[in-house]
Amino acid sequence: MPSRPLLLPAIFKYIPYMRLRVPNPVLSPEGAAAASPAPTPAPAKRYGVAIVGNDKIIDWLLPFLESYRDTNSGLPLYLIPYDDNVSMTRRAAEIYGAHYVGEEPTEIDKLSHELYPGIFNTNRRRLRKLQALALPLDEVAYVDVDVILFRDFTPLFGRLDKGKTEFIVASPSFEYVYNDRREHYPFLKDALLFNDGFWVTSNQYLKLSDFMDTIRDDAVIFHDVRKRGQLFAQPLVNFVTHRRGLKIELLPNVIAGASHESFYKAPGVEFKNGKPVDYEGKEIYFAHWAGATALPKNGVFDEAWTHYSQAAWARFKQ
């Protein structure tokens, strides 16, 4: 089966974590001097995962949470409300131990109305995913909730590197980001276009204010190149990262043996020891039903989704 094209060379470079230890004390020649005190260890990095949800998508939210409980319960999870329709969503957050983010995203909502005015653009609330950048975390992974997780996300953290890897994505997106006018702008010519249903970054490299500043300066360019058709966050997240020159890497170029695949209709997927791999045998971290118009039923990932859905609803109704 032919390989899906990647926009970056498939060079998988794995850099293992460095093991840190306190250095041995410096002794005097006679060995009689008191040992130097050990240096104060640096604070542990704060890692976490952010999602956006409400009651309208509770049928997606609950299976996601159940899969999170099964694979990533050791990582803090932050649930950002999509709107005020959240009575079941709040209860789900309590059941699964997620941090419910109660702060009003005033700046984000203001930006969304400026970019997408009009009574028909209710989906502009999708920009609320940007609140992930304001969480009290050193690194954050944002994930859409029309997803189930299959593997521990812990290895995804600690991989960011200034000037080399500042924004990690799973899958390229060739059709749902820009229109043909992108060719008029050199900074977009060779840019990696990505699906914004998953990304990992740090506010050291990308802050919420970067979105405000970029649109203040370059709104005309953004509106000239963005793809239309009920697309809101994806063109914006791509544009801001590209305009600010972030070093974007695909997941398999950061984690050896990881797959760039996550699409729910991906061909050649099989399960080994209960975990999915792509047609090359590379490890799939999550399945994403992006663009799905109905709940999962007969696809390769759908049995796993159904299992998590049934378990989640049983837990929710207790």
C-alpha positions in Angstrom: 0.0 0.0 0.0 1.5 3.4 -0.9 2.6 5.7 1.8 0.9 8.9 2.7 3.1 11.8 1.8 4.7 13.7 4.6 5.7 17.3 4.2 8.9 16.7 6.0 11.5 14.0 5.4 10.7 10.9 7.3 13.8 11.1 9.4 13.1 9.8 12.9 15.5 11.1 15.4 15.0 9.9 19.0 16.8 11.8 21.7 16.5 10.0 25.0 15.7 11.8 28.2 18.8 12.8 30.1 19.1 11.4 33.6 19.9 14.1 36.0 21.7 13.6 39.3 23.3 15.8 41.9 27.1 16.0 41.1 29.6 14.5 43.5 30.9 17.0 46.1 34.3 18.5 45.5 36.8 17.3 48.1 40.0 19.0 49.3 43.3 17.3 48.6 43.2 16.0 52.1 39.6 15.1 51.9 38.9 17.0 55.2 36.9 20.0 54.0 33.2 19.8 54.3 31.3 18.8 51.2 29.6 21.5 49.2 25.9 21.5 49.7 23.9 20.0 46.9 22.3 22.5 44.6 18.6 23.1 44.8 16.9 21.0 42.2 15.0 22.8 39.5 11.2 22.7 39.8 9.5 19.9 37.9 8.0 20.9 34.6 4.3 21.2 34.5 2.7 19.1 31.7 -0.9 18.7 30.9 -3.6 18.1 28.3 -6.4 20.5 27.3 -9.7 19.8 25.7 -12.9 21.8 24.8 -16.4 20.4 25.4 -20.0 21.0 26.2 -23.2 19.0 26.5 -24.0 19.1 22.8 -21.0 16.8 22.2 -21.3 14.7 25.4 -21.5 11.5 23.2 -17.9 12.3 22.1 -16.7 13.8 25.4 -17.5 10.8 27.5 -15.6 8.2 25.4 -12.6 10.6 25.2 -12.6 10.9 29.0 -12.8 7.1 29.4 -9.9 6.5 27.1 -8.0 9.2 28.9 -8.6 7.4 32.2 -7.4 4.2 30.7 -4.2 5.6 29.2 -3.3 9.0 30.7 -4.7 9.2 34.2 -1.3 10.4 35.5 -1.4 13.6 33.4 -3.5 16.6 34.5 -6.5 17.2 32.2 -8.1 20.7 31.7 -11.6 21.0 30.3 -12.4 24.3 28.6 -16.1 25.0 28.2 -17.3 25.6 24.6 -20.3 27.6 25.9 -22.7 27.7 28.8 -24.4 24.4 27.9 -22.3 22.4 30.4 -24.4 20.8 33.1 -23.4 17.3 32.1 -20.0 18.4 31.1 -19.2 19.7 34.6 -20.4 16.4 36.1 -18.2 14.5 33.7 -15.2 16.6 34.7 -15.8 15.8 38.3 -16.2 12.1 37.7 -13.0 11.9 35.7 -11.0 14.3 37.8 -10.5 16.9 35.1 -9.8 20.6 36.0 -12.8 22.6 34.8 -11.6 25.9 33.5 -14.0 28.5 34.7 -12.2 31.7 33.6 -14.1 33.6 31.0 -12.1 33.7 27.7 -12.8 37.4 27.1 -9.9 38.1 24.8 -10.5 35.0 22.7 -14.2 35.6 22.3 -13.4 39.2 21.3 -10.9 38.0 18.7 -13.4 35.5 17.3 -16.1 38.1 16.8 -13.6 40.4 15.1 -12.4 37.7 12.7 -15.8 36.0 12.1 -18.6 38.5 12.6 -22.2 37.6 11.8 -25.1 35.7 13.3 -24.3 32.6 11.3 -20.8 32.1 12.6 -21.6 30.4 15.9 -18.8 27.9 15.3 -16.3 30.7 15.9 -16.3 29.5 19.6 -13.9 26.9 18.3 -11.3 29.5 18.9 -11.7 28.8 22.6 -9.2 26.0 22.2 -6.6 28.8 22.4 -7.3 29.1 26.1 -5.0 26.1 26.4 -2.1 28.5 25.9 -3.2 30.4 29.1 -3.2 27.4 31.4 -0.7 27.1 34.3 1.5 24.7 32.4 5.1 24.7 31.0 4.0 22.5 28.1 0.4 21.7 26.9 -1.0 19.2 24.5 -4.3 20.3 23.0 -6.6 17.5 21.7 -10.1 17.6 20.1 -12.7 15.5 21.9 -13.9 13.6 18.8 -10.9 11.5 19.6 -10.0 8.4 21.7 -6.5 7.9 23.1 -4.6 4.6 22.8 -1.2 5.4 24.3 0.4 7.3 27.1 1.1 10.9 26.1 3.9 11.4 28.6 6.7 10.8 26.0 5.3 13.7 24.0 6.5 16.2 26.6 10.0 17.5 27.2 10.7 17.3 23.4 10.4 21.0 22.7 13.6 22.7 21.7 14.1 26.4 20.9 14.9 26.9 17.2 14.3 23.2 16.4 11.0 21.9 17.7 8.6 24.6 19.1 5.3 23.2 18.0 4.5 19.5 17.5 1.6 18.3 15.3 0.4 14.8 14.4 -1.0 15.0 10.9 -0.6 17.3 7.9 -3.6 18.9 6.3 -3.4 19.7 2.7 -6.9 21.0 2.0 -8.5 22.8 5.0 -6.1 25.6 5.8 -5.4 28.1 3.0 -6.6 28.9 -0.5 -4.4 29.3 -3.6 -3.4 32.9 -2.7 -1.0 31.5 -0.2 1.5 31.4 -3.1 1.7 35.2 -3.0 3.3 35.1 0.4 6.9 33.8 0.7 6.5 32.9 4.4 3.7 30.4 3.5 5.3 28.9 0.4 7.0 25.9 2.1 5.0 25.9 5.4 3.9 22.7 6.9 0.1 22.8 6.9 -1.4 20.7 9.8 -4.6 19.5 11.4 -5.1 21.5 14.5 -7.0 18.8 16.3 -3.8 18.0 18.1 -0.7 20.0 19.0 1.9 20.3 21.7 3.7 23.6 22.5 4.8 25.9 25.3 3.9 29.5 26.0 7.6 30.0 25.8 7.1 29.7 22.1 3.5 30.5 21.5 1.3 32.8 23.7 -2.3 33.8 23.5 -1.1 37.4 23.0 0.7 36.2 19.8 -2.7 35.6 18.2 -3.9 39.1 19.1 -0.7 40.7 17.9 -0.5 38.8 14.7 -4.1 39.6 13.7 -3.6 43.2 14.7 -0.7 43.4 12.2 -1.7 41.0 9.5 -5.5 40.5 9.5 -5.6 41.5 5.8 -3.1 38.8 4.8 -5.0 36.2 7.0 -8.3 36.9 5.4 -6.7 36.9 1.9 -5.3 33.4 2.4 -7.6 31.6 4.8 -9.8 28.7 3.5 -13.5 29.4 3.8 -16.3 26.9 4.5 -17.0 26.9 8.2 -13.3 26.7 9.0 -12.4 28.8 12.0 -9.6 27.7 14.3 -7.5 25.6 11.9 -6.6 28.4 9.4 -5.9 30.7 12.3 -3.6 28.4 14.3 -1.7 27.6 11.1 -1.4 31.2 10.1 -0.1 32.5 13.5 2.5 29.7 13.8 3.6 30.2 10.2 3.7 34.0 10.5 5.7 33.9 13.7 8.1 31.4 12.2 7.6 28.6 14.8 9.6 25.5 14.1 6.9 22.9 13.5 7.6 19.2 13.7 5.5 16.1 12.9 5.1 13.7 15.7 7.0 10.8 14.0 10.0 13.1 13.6 10.0 13.6 17.4 9.1 10.2 18.7 10.8 7.2 17.1 8.3 4.6 16.0 5.3 6.9 16.2 2.9 7.2 13.3 1.7 10.4 11.8 -1.7 8.7 11.3 -4.8 9.5 13.3 -7.6 9.7 10.7 -10.5 7.5 11.6 -10.7 6.2 8.0 -7.0 5.4 7.7 -6.3 2.4 5.5 -4.1 -0.5 6.6 -4.6 0.0 10.3 -4.5 -3.1 12.5 -4.4 -3.7 16.3 -1.5 -5.5 18.0 -1.8 -6.3 21.7 -4.8 -4.0 21.8 -3.0 -1.0 20.4 -3.4 0.3 16.8 -0.5 0.5 14.3 -0.4 1.9 10.8 0.4 -0.1 7.6 4.1 0.3 8.4 3.7 -1.0 11.9 4.2 2.4 13.5 2.4 3.2 16.7 -0.8 5.2 16.4 -1.4 7.4 19.5 -5.0 8.4 18.9 -7.9 8.1 16.5 -9.6 11.3 15.3 -13.1 11.4 13.8 -12.5 14.8 12.2 -15.3 15.6 9.8 -17.5 12.7 10.9 -21.2 13.4 10.5 -22.3 10.4 12.7 -21.1 8.5 15.7 -18.7 5.7 15.0 -20.1 2.4 13.9 -18.2 0.1 11.5 -14.7 1.6 11.0 -11.4 0.1 12.1 -11.3 2.2 15.3 -15.0 2.1 16.0 -15.1 -1.1 18.2 -12.7 0.6 20.6 -14.7 3.8 20.6 -17.9 1.8 21.3 -16.2 0.0 24.2 -15.1 3.4 25.7 -18.5 4.9 25.1 -20.4 2.1 26.9 -18.0 2.1 29.8 -18.2 5.9 30.1 -22.0 6.0 30.1 -22.2 3.3 32.7 -19.8 5.3 34.9 -21.7 8.5 34.2 -25.1 7.0 35.2 -24.0 5.5 38.5 
